[in-house]
Amino acid sequence: MHHHQALTAASSLLASSDRKPQDETLQYLTFSLGDEVFAMDIRSVREIIQHGAMTVVPLMPEFVRGIINLRGAVVPVIDLQSRFGRPKAEFGKKTCVIIFDVGPEGDKVELGLLVDAVSEVIDIAASAIEPPPQFGATIQREFMRGLGKVGDEFIVILEPERALNIDDMVALTEQGQTL
């Protein structure tokens, strides 16, 4: 599947909102960072864009690569590699920004997540998700919602709300508005 097709497929799936929350199987968007694959609940994903120019904001945490203007809204872009305490992500041909919502209903903020490549949308049954391991994970445990078993592999399902300390981020978007 070509990169562009994957984006289009993911976008068209985002548009179909006849999903039932009670259903045991949830859809996850998978993406890669380095040679690892991660997933996040697609219900929080708004869109996927190719990375473009970012405005660098001084005095931001190391893992905030900058802000982008998305239809007039200030959206901080988080470098997930850096957030996990790794070297900053390098930009490649497939680098994209996943725009997603976090926060309580009615008070959501949009954040961007810089990833090396978006892979595909997969279904993972709730029963196939295990709690985060106590040890042996490559990222901090509190950033994980669990491990989803897909075929013979386990994919780390991120908990963006926790991985991205929302209070910090909200402060960012508010600062952005005063620029």
N, C-alpha and C positions, 0 to 999 in steps of 0.2 A: 504494500500500500504506500503510495507516494505521500510525502509530507503534506502536500496540499490537499490531497484526497482525505487524509486523516483529519485535517482541520475541518474540512467541509462536512465530513461524516459526524465529527464531534459537534459542530455547530448545528447541524440539522437535528441531532438528538437533543440538543439543549432546547430546541424549539418545541419538541413534543412534550407537553406537560400533562399527559393523561396518566401520570404514574400515581399509584396509590401508596401512601406512606405505610399502610398496614402490611403491605406485601413483604414477604420474608426476604425477597431478593432485591438488593439495591444495585444501582448502577454506579460505577466508579470510573473516573477518568484516570488513566495511567500515564505516567510520564517518566522520563529518565533524567537522572542526575549522575553524571559520570557513568559508571557501568551498573548502577543500581536502578531498579524500577520501583516507583512509589505510586500510590493511588490516593485519590481523595473523592469523597462523596460528591457526585455530580450535581446534586441539588443545590450546592452552594456555588457552583461554577456559572458565571455569567457568559463569558466569551473567551476566545483565545485569539491573541493578536501576535503579529510578528514584532519582535522587539525593535524599537526605534529610538529616536533621540530621547534622552532622559535629562531632566534638570537635576544637577547634583545639589543637594541641600546641605549646607554646613551644619556641623554639630549634631549630625544624625548618627544613630548607632551604625557600626561598621557594616551590618548586614542590609542596611537600606541603601540600595544602589542609586536611588534618585526618585523623582516623581515624574509622572507623565500626566498630560492633560487629556482626559478621555471625555470628549463631548462636553467640555467645560467643567468637568469634575477633576479635582486633584486626587490622583491615585498614587500612593507610595508603592514602589516596586521593591519587593524583598528578594534578596539573593539567598535562596534556600541553602545553597552550599555553605555560604558564609554563616548563616544562622545556625547551622549544625557545627560550627567551629572549624570548618575546613577552609582551604584557600578560596578566594573569590572565584566565582564562575567565569570561564572564558566565553566570549561570544563566538558562536559557530553559525553555520548556515541554517541549522534547525532550531536555534535558540528561540524560544517564544515566551510570552508572558501570559499566564493564566489569570484572568480577571475573575475574582470571586468575592462573594459577600460574607462578611462575618458580623457577629453581634446579634443582639436580641431583635426580634421582630419589631419593625417600625423604627429601629434605630441602627440600621445596618450601615456599615461602611464598605466601600469597595477597595480591595487591595489587589496588587499584582504580584504574581509569583514568577520569578525568573527560573525557567527550567531549560535543560539542554535540548529536550525534544518531547513533544506530546506524542504518545503512542496510540492508544485506542480507548474505546469505552468498553468496559467489561461488566458483566453481571457477577456479583458475588453473593451467594446466599448467606444469610445471617449465621446459619449453622456452620458455615465454613470459615468463620472469623474467630480467631483465638485471641485471648488477651495479650497485651505486649509482654514479651519475655522479660524475665527478671535480669537476665544477663545476656551477653553475646550479641546485643543489637549494635548496629553501627551508629545509631543516633540516640539522643536522649529519650528515655522511656516516656517522659511526659508529653513528648511530641507525637506519640503514636496512639491511634485509636485501637489498633490491633494488627494482627497478621491475617491477611486473607489468603486462603489456599486456592490457588488456581492451577489446575492440573497437578503437576508434581512440585510446583514452586510456591513459595510463600512471598507475598508482596506486602510491603509495609504500607498500611493505611494510615495516612497522616490525620492528625486532628489539628487543622489549621488554627482553630481558635486558640489552642494552647501553644502551638509551635510559634505563634506570632505575637504573643502578648498584646492583646487588642488595645489595652489602655495606652500603651506606648504609641500604637499606630493611630489611634483616634487623635491623640495629641498632635501627631504629625499632620493629619489632614486639616486640623484646625489651624495649625501654624501655616500650612500651605495657603489657607484662604486669606491670611493677612499679608501674604507676599505682595 
